[in-house]
Amino acid sequence: MKLDEVKRKFANREVPLPSFWGSFRVVPSSIEFWQGQPDRLHDRFQYVPEAERWRMLRLAPCVTLGIKPTSA
């Protein structure tokens, strides 16, 4: 397998990169997922880093506010 070959080749040294290559490190303060639903009660979840784990918050539907889905 090609991947195994490359891993062995560079196991004890840096992979050479062109001098003009650069990079960015993205560190999110939060991540939000949205999933649309036919009844418009879309699911929204937000994940926030907290110590060594991620805390999940449900943003919608707002069941904590007593808003209940209605039938069409």
Secondary structure, 3 states (H helix, E strand, C coil): CHHHHHHHHCCCCCCCCCCCCCCCCCCCCCEEEEECCCCCCCEEEEEEEECCEEEEEEEECCHHHCCCCCCC
